[in-house]
Amino acid sequence: MQLWTVNLKKPDWQDAPEAPDVCAALTAGELVAVPTETVYGLAADATNGVACAKIFEAKGRPQFNPLISHVPSLEDARLHGRFDALALRLAEAFWPGPLTLVVPKTEGSPISDMATAGLMTVALRVPAGPVMRFLADRTGKPLAAPSANLSGRISPTRAQDVIDDLGEALSFVVDAGPCRVGIESTIVGIVDGSPRLLRPGGISREEIEDALGTSLLAAAPGMRPDAPAAPGMLASHYAPNASMVLNAREVTQDDALLSFGPERIQGAEHARMEFNLSPEGDLAEAAANLFQGMRTLDASMARTIRVQFIPSFGLGEAINDRLKRAAAPRP
């Protein structure tokens, strides 16, 4: 594994000597960990079924769970997916950014069936993270990139998180510092003319509904758990080693505490360790700190992480979605 440290504040970072080597590794079907604005992604050439299979193998990810393909522009996305008026409206409003659109796959798209899990749809995103967008553009390949962690575990927001989980499986790790958004992209499916929220994420439901001028529907009823329409829909996901208790009202000295806001719950001062996602109660700050907070508390070796109440409006919906999956019974 090789490390490429990127300073995004320097305008010439794309000319670094590592850049051609990383592009060559992706083109050769190797795995590269790449930062986005949401989390670090485990990137591979989405048109190469063998390379995508390496993603599933490295993560221990079920092969029925589709991958998001990252592209540099809406123009590129339309080579792979069919965008109706609603999908175009969302793409134009939020790309580049933390929104993934699940749309019908075009007949001519070279994105592999391994990346789409054999579905007739494709999950596409134009990331705001400049490194992923640069690599997709420079290689000329859509880059399949789920979060760069072992399947079901806490998503990575720092390069060291990736190295700890997957270092031996990688050709390169690109380190551009902590991810700004900190939780995965929102996923909206627009397949039958009806926009459906498949996964809450870095763009709130309210923002998307404002852009659409209509309400988002829930995922299609009767969807099988072994055939999710998009990533991040499995019941148990993002899980630490410790068990998790949500909406805790008290904590003991044997527990770790994931707190939020200035309010203190009973026994907080005696917790084994505490991580406050946002002392001021800011949901954007809490989202950015969520996975790092979970990793930090899990390292305390506490058997239980108790989570203080977090409101469910705005980005709170995505935060609570991740917490509920992290607290769900393990398969």
N, C-alpha and C positions, 0 to 999 in steps of 0.2 A: 504494500500500500504506500502511495506517495501523497504528500500533502501540498496543496497549492493554497497559499494564504493570499487573499484578495483584499486590497484596500480600495473600497468603492469610492472613496473621496478623491482618489487620484484619477485623473481623466484618461491616463494611458494604461489602466489595468488590463484592458483587453489585449494589449501588446506584450504581455508577460511571456517569457519563454515557455512556461508551462501550458499556455493556452492551446498551442497546436498538438501537444502530447495528449491533453485531455480530450480534444476533439477526435484524435486518432484512436484513442481507447474506446470511445463511444461508437465510432464507425466500425471498429473491429469486434463489436459485440460484448465489450466488457462493461462492468458496473462502476458507476461514479456517483459519489454522494455530492449533491448540489444544493446550495441554499436557495430558498425562495423567500418571499415576504411572509409566508405562512409558517412552514416548518422545513426542515431539510428533507430533500427527496432522494430516493434511491433510483438513479436515472439509468436508462438503457434505451437503445434504439427500438422504438415502438413497432417498426416494420420488420424487425428481426425476431421471429418466434423463439429461437434458441436463446437470444439475449433476454427476452421477457421471461422465459422459463427460469433463467438464472435469478431473476428478481424473486420469483415465488420460492425457489430453493433457498436463497439466502435468508429471506424473511421467515420461512416456514409458513407461508401464506396459502390459504386454500385457493386452488386454481379456478374455482367458480366465482371468485371475487374480482371484478374487473379493475383495470388500471386507468388512471387519468393520463392522457397524452397531452404534453405541453408543446405549444407551437408559438412562433414569434409574433404572429399577427392574426387578425380576423380573416384576412385574405387567405392565409395558410390554412386556418381552421376550416374554411369553406371547401377546401380540397378534400376534406375527410368527413364532413358532416353536412346534412341538409338543414339549413336554417330558415324557419318560417319568420313571419313578421315579428312575432313576440321574441323569438330567440335572437333575432338581429337587434331588437330594441335593447335587450339586456346586454348583449355583447358590446354594443356601441356605448352603453352607459357605464359599464363596469370593467371593461378590458382596456389596458392591462390591469389585473387585480385579482383578488381572492374569490373569484366566481368560476365554478365549473358548470358547463352546460352539457347535458346528455341529450343528444339529438340522433335522428336516424343516420346511420353510416352511409356514405356515398358508395356506389358500386365500384368506383375506381380507386378508392382509398387503399393504400398499401399497408395500413395499420393491421397488424397480425391478429388472428383470432385469439391468440394467447393473451393479447392485451385487452381485448374486448370480452374475454371469457365466452366467446362464441355467440354473443348477442348480436342482434341486428342494429344495435345502437352503439354510439361511441361517446366517451366522456372527454371533453376538450376544454383546455384552459390556456389563456394567454397570461402568463404570470407577470406581476409587477416586479418581482425579483429579477434584476438585470442579468445575473449570471446564467440562470436557466434559459432566459430568452435569448441571450447571446449564443449559448451553446447550441440551442435548437436552430438558430439562424445560421451559424457558422458550419454546422454539420449538414444542414439541409434535411434533417430528420426530425419528425415528431418524437419527443422524448417521453416514454412512459416513466412515471416517477411517483410511486406511492411513498409514504413517509419512510425514512431510512432507519427503521428500527425492527426488531423482531416482531412478528405478527402478534397483534393483540396487546402489545406492551405500550409503554408511554412514548408518545411521539417526541422526536428530537428537535430542539430549537437552537442547539449549539453543536459545533463540529465534534467536540469531545463526546457528546452523547452518542453520536454516530459511531465513532471509533470504539467506544465501549461495547456497543451492541454488535457491530458488523465489520469491524476493521479488517479482518482476514479475508473477507469476501470481496473487497473493493480494490479496484485499480488505483483510483484517486479519491481523496476527500478534498473538496474545495471549501475552505474556511473563509467566510466573509462576515464572521461575527454573529451575534444573536439575531434571530428572526424578528422582524418588527411586529407582525400581527400575532404570531404565536399559536394560533389554532388553524386547522386546515380550512380549505376553501369551502364556501357554501356550494352545495350542488343542487341545481334545478334541472329537472327533466322536462323537456318539451317535445313530446313524441306524437301525441294525439291531438295537438292544438290546445291542450290544457296544461298550464305551467304547474308543476308539482314540486314541493320542497322535499328533496330526497335526503338532504343532510344540512342542518344549520351550520354556519361557519363564520368566516371573517367578514361577511357582509350581512347585515341584519335582515330579517324578514320584512321589517317595515320599509327599509330602503328599496328592496326589490319590488315590493307591492306598490310603492310610490312610483317607481319607474314604469311598471306595467300598467298601472291604473286599474288593477284588479287584484283579487285575493289569490294567494297561492293555495293550491289543494295539497292534501296529504299524499304520501306515497300510495300507489294503487292498492286497493284492498285485496287481501288474499295472496300477497306476494310471499313466495316461499323463502324461508331463511337460508336455504342452500342455493338460492339463485337471486342474489341481490342485484338491483338495477344499477347500483353505483357503489363506490367504495364507502367505508365507514358506516355501513348499515347493519353490521352484525351486532347481535345483542350484547355480547361481551367484547370489549375493545378498550384500548388505552389503559390497560390494567397495571397497577403496581404489584409488588409481591405482597404487600400488606393488604388486609381487607379494608374496605372503605364504608363509612357510615355517613350518610348525607343528612343535611339539615340538623346537625347536632346542636343540642342545647347545653351540653356540659361535656367536660373532658377530664380524664384522670391522668395521673403521672405516668401511666404506662402507655398513653396514647400520644400520637403526633397530631397536630392541629393545623388544618388548612383554613385559615381565617380570611375574612373579607370585611373591610370597612373599619371604622373606629370603635364600633360596639364590641365589648368584651363579653364572652359567654362564661358561664360558671366554670371555675377551675382552670381557666386558660393559663394563668400564671404558673401552674404546676405541670403543664404538658411536657412530655419528653423533649419535643421540639415544636416550634411554631414557624409557619411561613405565611405571612399576610400577603395575599394576592394584590391588594391595593388598600393601604391604610386610609386613603381618602374616599374609598368606595367608588372608584372609577372603573367601569366595566371594560373599557378598552385596555387599560393597564392590567386588569385582572386576566383578560384573555391572553395578553402577551406573556404573562408570568405563569400561566396555569401549568403547563407541562414541566417547566423547570421546578416549580414548587412541589409538584408531585414527586419528581425524581429526588429532590433534596430531602423531603420527608421520608421517602422510602429508604434512603441511605441511612436513616437513623436507626433502622432495624426494629422500629415499633411494629407490633403485630396489627395495630389498627390505626388508620388515619381517619380522624373525624373532621367533617367538612361543615363549616358554618354556612348558614343560609345565604344564598346568592339569588337576587331577583332575576326573573326570567324574561324581562323585556330587553329589546336591543340585543347586544352581544351576549347578554345573560342567557338567552335561549341556547346558543351554541355551547357556552360554558357548561350549563346544566346537562345538555345532551352528552358531552364528553364524560362528565362526572357520573351520570346514570349508567353509562356503558362500562365505565371503570369499576363501578360498584356491583355490577350484575354478576350472578353466579358464573363461575368459570366453566368452560366446556370440559 
